[in-house]
């Protein structure tokens, strides 16, 4: 894993990985702080996931089709200036619980 860290980021001390299942309604990601994070749609998904900042009003979501990856992003502040994956919401346009979105959090 250290080779991947040095390739993509500043080699943080901690990594957290997670996965959420598809849902047709906007859902907030689990709580947790992060310096950097990235989202990747499962390559076997049949629908498109949309990811957006929690407070954006859902005006310009990032569409993630099967296999798409956001690359590293710095999360916005919120919840008392904590940065984290919980500052984002997601939904699956197909609403299928068999579609998955993976996330990688670096602390």
N, C-alpha and C positions, 0 to 999 in steps of 0.2 A: 504494500500500500504506500510506502514512503516514496517510491518512484512516481506514483500517480500524483501524490501531494506536491512534490517538487515540480512536476510538469504543469499543474493547473493552478496552483495557488501559492501561498506563502508558508506552506508546510505547518499547518496549525497542530496543536497538541491533541485535539479531540475531533472525531468524526462521528456523526449519527446518521443512520440511514433509516428511511421509512417508506411505507407504501400505503396509498389510499385507494379504495375501490371507487368505481364510478357511481355517480349519483346525478340526477337531473337538476337538483336544486343547488344553489350556491352554498358551499360548506367551508367553514374555516379550518385551516390546517391545525394540527395539534400544537400546543404551546411548547416553546423552547427557544432559547437565544441562539444567535448565529452571527458570525462575522461575514461569512459567504454562504450561499446556497445555490443549488441548481435543481431543476426539475427535468425529468425524462419520462416520456410516455412509453409504456410497454410496447415493444415491436409487434405484438400480436393483437393489439387493440383494434376494434372495428370502428369505433367512433373517434371523435376529437375531444380532447380535454381542453378546457379554457382555464387559465390561471390569471388572477388579477390582484392588485394590491387591495387590502381589506377596505380601505376608506375611499376608493376611487369612484364609487358610484356605478361600477360595472359598465363603463363606457368604452373601454378599449382593452378587452382581454387578450392575452397571448394565446393563440390557438396552437395546440400541440397534437399533431396527428401521430399515428403509430411510429414509434422510434425517434420522434423529435426530441431535442434537448435544448434547454435554454442557455447552456453555458453558465459560467459563474456570474452571480448577481449579488449585489450588496442589498440586503433587505432594508426597507424604510424604517424609521423609528416609529414607535407607537407603544402603547401600554406602559407609560412611565419612562419613555426613551429606551426601552429594550428593543433590540433588533432581533428578529427571528422569523421562522417559518410561519408562525401564527399571524404575521402581518399580511398573509395572503389567503385568498379564497379560491376554490376550484369547483368545477362541475364538468360532467361528461355529457356532451350533447346527445349521445345515444341513450343515456340513462342506464347503461348496462353495468350491473354489479360485477361482471366478469372482466371489465376493463380496469387497468391499474395505472396509476401515476406514481413514479418513484421520486423520492427526494433525498438529497445528500446535503447535510448541514455540517459546516466546519465552524468550530468554536475557537 
